[in-house]
Amino acid sequence: MPDPQPGALSDPRTKKVLIVDDDEGCLNLLEILVKRDGFQIELARDGDEALEKLKRPFDALILDLMLPGTTGFGVIEQLAARSSGVPPVIVVTAFGSAKELSGVRARPFVALVLDKPLNQKLLLSRLHEVLGTQPKPW
């Protein structure tokens, strides 16, 4: 199969996204939104499960910060310690400490930090942007 043209957008069905949140309502909403836009998804309900799943490659990570066990902050620290294989991360949080969030935003692999309740349009447009995928025409 030939390589796509330079600058061409790829099909979101070729991209795998890990979604991590302990709030079932938020996790279900994120699952519906990301799957509806065509991405392959996997879910994790805490930081420890996320770290286990991240032993396999993912194209992107949507991560809540306030998680049981290893928090989202801990997941970010573990990712920062890796020499390679770190997917772009979109952080979703209701956590409001400006000092700690500025440290999260400073990580080169953090593509976006979004406050809850989520701006769904911004989340999906940024996900498509960082993955170079074509959004579904509506």
KANORUR-V114523 format. One record per pair of residues at least 4 apart in sequence whose ideal C-beta (glycine too) atoms are under 7 Angstrom apart, sorted by the first residue. I is the first residue (numbers start at 1). GAP is how many residues later the second one is. D is the distance in whole Angstrom. If there is no record, write none. Layout:
i->[I & I]
gap->[GAP & GAP]
d->[D & D]
//
This chain:
i->[4 & 4 & 9 & 9 & 9 & 10 & 10 & 10 & 11 & 11 & 12 & 12 & 12 & 12 & 12 & 13 & 13 & 15 & 15 & 15 & 15 & 15 & 15 & 16 & 16 & 16 & 16 & 17 & 17 & 17 & 17 & 17 & 17 & 17 & 17 & 18 & 18 & 18 & 18 & 18 & 18 & 18 & 19 & 19 & 19 & 19 & 19 & 19 & 19 & 20 & 20 & 20 & 20 & 20 & 20 & 20 & 21 & 21 & 21 & 21 & 22 & 22 & 22 & 22 & 22 & 23 & 24 & 25 & 26 & 26 & 27 & 27 & 27 & 28 & 29 & 30 & 30 & 31 & 31 & 31 & 32 & 33 & 33 & 33 & 34 & 34 & 35 & 35 & 37 & 37 & 37 & 38 & 42 & 44 & 44 & 44 & 45 & 46 & 46 & 46 & 47 & 47 & 47 & 47 & 47 & 47 & 47 & 47 & 48 & 48 & 48 & 49 & 50 & 50 & 51 & 51 & 51 & 54 & 57 & 58 & 59 & 59 & 60 & 60 & 60 & 60 & 60 & 60 & 61 & 61 & 62 & 62 & 63 & 63 & 63 & 63 & 64 & 64 & 64 & 65 & 65 & 65 & 65 & 65 & 65 & 66 & 66 & 66 & 66 & 67 & 67 & 70 & 70 & 72 & 72 & 73 & 74 & 75 & 76 & 76 & 76 & 76 & 77 & 79 & 79 & 80 & 82 & 86 & 88 & 88 & 88 & 89 & 89 & 89 & 90 & 90 & 90 & 90 & 90 & 90 & 91 & 91 & 91 & 91 & 92 & 92 & 92 & 93 & 93 & 93 & 94 & 97 & 98 & 100 & 101 & 101 & 102 & 104 & 104 & 105 & 105 & 111 & 111 & 112 & 114 & 114 & 114 & 114 & 118 & 119 & 120 & 121 & 122 & 123 & 124 & 124 & 125 & 126 & 127 & 128 & 128]
gap->[4 & 6 & 123 & 124 & 125 & 4 & 122 & 123 & 122 & 123 & 25 & 26 & 27 & 121 & 122 & 25 & 27 & 24 & 25 & 44 & 45 & 116 & 118 & 24 & 26 & 42 & 43 & 17 & 22 & 23 & 24 & 41 & 42 & 43 & 45 & 24 & 26 & 32 & 35 & 36 & 40 & 43 & 8 & 11 & 12 & 15 & 22 & 24 & 43 & 24 & 30 & 41 & 42 & 43 & 44 & 47 & 5 & 6 & 9 & 43 & 23 & 24 & 42 & 45 & 46 & 4 & 4 & 4 & 4 & 90 & 4 & 16 & 18 & 4 & 4 & 4 & 32 & 4 & 10 & 12 & 4 & 4 & 87 & 91 & 5 & 7 & 4 & 6 & 87 & 98 & 99 & 98 & 11 & 5 & 6 & 9 & 4 & 21 & 22 & 23 & 4 & 20 & 22 & 23 & 24 & 25 & 27 & 28 & 4 & 21 & 22 & 4 & 4 & 25 & 19 & 24 & 27 & 4 & 28 & 29 & 28 & 72 & 27 & 28 & 30 & 67 & 70 & 71 & 26 & 28 & 28 & 30 & 9 & 12 & 26 & 28 & 8 & 28 & 29 & 6 & 7 & 8 & 26 & 28 & 30 & 5 & 6 & 27 & 29 & 4 & 5 & 4 & 5 & 4 & 19 & 4 & 4 & 4 & 4 & 13 & 28 & 31 & 4 & 7 & 30 & 27 & 4 & 23 & 21 & 23 & 42 & 20 & 21 & 22 & 21 & 22 & 24 & 33 & 36 & 37 & 13 & 19 & 22 & 23 & 22 & 24 & 26 & 20 & 22 & 23 & 22 & 4 & 4 & 4 & 4 & 12 & 4 & 6 & 9 & 5 & 8 & 15 & 19 & 14 & 4 & 5 & 8 & 9 & 5 & 4 & 4 & 4 & 4 & 4 & 4 & 11 & 4 & 4 & 4 & 5 & 7]
d->[4 & 6 & 6 & 6 & 4 & 6 & 6 & 5 & 7 & 7 & 6 & 4 & 5 & 4 & 7 & 5 & 7 & 5 & 7 & 4 & 7 & 5 & 6 & 4 & 7 & 5 & 5 & 6 & 5 & 7 & 5 & 7 & 6 & 5 & 6 & 5 & 6 & 7 & 6 & 7 & 5 & 5 & 7 & 5 & 6 & 6 & 6 & 5 & 5 & 4 & 4 & 7 & 7 & 5 & 6 & 7 & 5 & 4 & 6 & 4 & 5 & 6 & 7 & 5 & 6 & 6 & 6 & 6 & 6 & 7 & 6 & 6 & 7 & 6 & 6 & 6 & 6 & 6 & 6 & 6 & 6 & 7 & 6 & 6 & 5 & 5 & 7 & 5 & 5 & 7 & 6 & 6 & 6 & 4 & 4 & 6 & 6 & 5 & 5 & 5 & 6 & 5 & 5 & 3 & 6 & 6 & 5 & 5 & 7 & 4 & 5 & 6 & 6 & 5 & 6 & 6 & 6 & 7 & 6 & 5 & 6 & 6 & 5 & 5 & 7 & 6 & 6 & 6 & 5 & 5 & 5 & 6 & 5 & 6 & 6 & 5 & 5 & 6 & 6 & 6 & 4 & 6 & 6 & 4 & 5 & 7 & 7 & 7 & 6 & 5 & 5 & 4 & 6 & 6 & 7 & 7 & 6 & 6 & 6 & 7 & 6 & 6 & 7 & 5 & 6 & 6 & 5 & 5 & 6 & 4 & 4 & 6 & 5 & 6 & 6 & 5 & 7 & 7 & 6 & 6 & 6 & 6 & 4 & 7 & 5 & 6 & 6 & 7 & 7 & 6 & 4 & 6 & 6 & 7 & 6 & 6 & 6 & 6 & 6 & 6 & 5 & 6 & 5 & 5 & 6 & 6 & 7 & 6 & 6 & 6 & 6 & 6 & 6 & 6 & 6 & 7 & 6 & 6 & 6 & 5 & 5]
//
